[in-house]
Each structure stands twice: as C-alpha cells, then as structure tokens.
Amino acid sequence: MKTQQSKQGEEGVIEERGFGPHLTIDGYGCDQEKLTDLDLVFTILDELPEMINMNKIMPPYVVRYKGVDPLDWGISGIVMIAESHISIHTFPEKNYVSIDIFSCQPFDVDFAYNYFKKAFNFDKIEKHLVMRGI
C-alpha cells in the first residue's frame, strides 16, 4: 500500500510530498493475557522495525505502569527509529491496546496492521492513517 501522497512530475516521475505516514490503531476485545505480557510488547517493538524496513536507534523501552484508577494499568513501550517511533500502550482491564507508527518514509501499512491484529487478537479496531507535514 502506498502511504504517501504523490503527484505526476513533468517527465512522468512520481514525486513524494509530505513528511510521512502516521498509523494509529485502537484495538478492542484483545486477548487480556497478551496485554499483560511485557516480553511480548518488547519483542514486537524489537522485531517490527526491521520487518517494515525501519532502523532502530535504540533498544525498545518497555515498562509496566499503574495509574491512579485501578483500571488504568498495563504495559507501555516505545522504540525510537531513525524514521521516528513505534509505540504501544495496553490496558488489560479494558481489553484495549493503543498503537502508533510514525515514520518519515513509506511503510507497508497493511502488513503492520495484520501483524498487530495477530499479536493482540483484536475483536474490533479503529485504524487511521494520517499524512503528517503536508
């Protein structure tokens, strides 16, 4: 899937515009056990950048957190990539996961979506793709 807007140049060359794609995924009805698995979130953030042709500039940083509200606990993780970042926030008590991939280069949005769907077993999702910096 082409993720950047383009226009036809004078010689038929496609020119890319904008800073890059920002994919957001809100997954509902997830497998609660997977939402509590710190190692799973780390592995996803460690492996996915290479799978979508991005370059990690640091290892993933993943923490278990507990909010003021007892329902607001889970796992949060981020990996900084040369192209920007990938982040995951899980809410096991709500069977919900929030995911962001922001990149200054195109990536396979469908692959990323399917990878996360399999990893967390969503029942329902909201998926948005925004072109930033246009």
C-alpha positions in Angstrom: 0.0 0.0 0.0 1.4 3.4 -0.9 1.2 5.6 2.1 2.5 9.0 0.8 0.7 11.4 -1.5 2.3 11.9 -4.8 2.0 13.9 -7.9 3.0 13.3 -11.5 6.1 15.3 -12.5 6.8 16.7 -15.9 8.7 13.6 -17.1 6.3 11.1 -15.6 8.3 10.7 -12.4 6.3 10.3 -9.2 7.4 12.9 -6.6 6.7 12.3 -2.9 5.2 15.1 -0.8 4.7 15.4 3.0 6.7 14.4 6.0 5.3 10.9 6.3 2.6 8.5 7.4 1.2 8.2 10.9 -0.7 5.0 11.5 -2.9 4.7 14.7 -4.6 1.5 15.7 -7.0 1.2 18.6 -7.7 -2.5 19.3 -10.7 -3.6 21.3 -11.6 -7.0 22.7 -7.9 -8.1 22.8 -6.6 -11.2 24.5 -6.1 -10.0 28.0 -3.2 -12.3 28.7 -1.3 -10.8 25.7 -2.0 -7.3 27.0 -0.2 -8.1 30.3 2.9 -9.7 28.6 5.8 -7.3 28.9 8.0 -9.7 26.9 5.5 -9.7 24.0 5.4 -5.9 23.8 9.3 -5.8 23.9 9.6 -8.5 21.2 7.1 -6.7 18.9 9.0 -3.4 19.3 12.3 -5.1 18.8 11.3 -7.1 15.7 8.8 -4.9 13.8 11.1 -2.1 12.7 13.2 -4.4 10.5 10.1 -6.1 9.2 8.8 -2.7 7.8 12.3 -1.5 6.7 13.0 0.9 9.5 16.1 1.3 11.6 16.1 1.1 15.4 18.4 3.8 17.0 17.9 2.3 20.5 16.5 -0.9 22.1 12.8 -0.8 22.9 11.9 0.8 26.3 9.0 -1.1 27.9 7.5 -0.6 31.4 4.6 -1.9 33.4 2.7 1.0 34.8 -0.2 1.5 37.3 -2.4 4.5 37.1 -4.4 6.3 39.9 -7.6 4.5 38.7 -7.2 0.7 39.3 -8.4 0.1 35.7 -5.6 2.2 34.2 -2.7 -0.2 34.4 -0.8 -2.1 31.7 2.3 -2.1 29.6 3.7 0.9 27.7 6.6 0.6 25.3 8.3 2.7 22.6 11.1 2.2 20.2 12.8 5.1 18.6 13.7 4.6 15.0 15.7 6.7 12.6 12.4 7.4 10.8 10.6 8.4 14.0 8.9 5.9 16.5 6.6 3.0 17.2 4.6 2.9 20.5 2.3 0.5 22.2 0.1 1.1 25.3 -2.0 -1.7 26.7 -5.0 -1.6 29.1 -5.7 -5.2 30.2 -8.7 -4.4 32.3 -10.3 -2.7 29.3 -9.1 -5.4 26.8 -7.7 -2.4 24.8 -4.4 -1.5 23.1 -3.3 1.8 21.5 -0.6 1.6 18.8 1.2 4.3 16.8 3.7 4.1 14.0 5.0 7.4 12.8 7.6 7.4 10.0 9.2 9.9 7.6 9.3 7.2 5.0 6.5 5.0 3.5 5.9 1.6 5.1 3.6 -1.4 4.5 0.6 -0.3 6.5 -1.4 -3.4 5.8 1.5 -5.6 7.0 1.8 -3.6 10.2 -2.0 -3.7 10.8 -2.1 -7.5 10.3 1.0 -8.1 12.5 -0.7 -6.2 15.4 -4.0 -7.9 14.8 -2.4 -11.3 15.1 -0.3 -10.2 18.1 -3.2 -9.0 20.2 -6.2 -10.7 18.7 -8.5 -7.7 18.3 -12.2 -8.2 18.0 -12.8 -4.6 16.8 -10.4 -1.9 15.6 -10.2 1.7 14.7 -7.4 2.3 12.2 -6.4 5.7 11.0 -3.7 6.8 8.6 -2.8 10.4 8.5 -0.2 12.0 6.3 1.8 14.4 8.5 3.5 17.6 7.4 1.7 18.1 4.1 
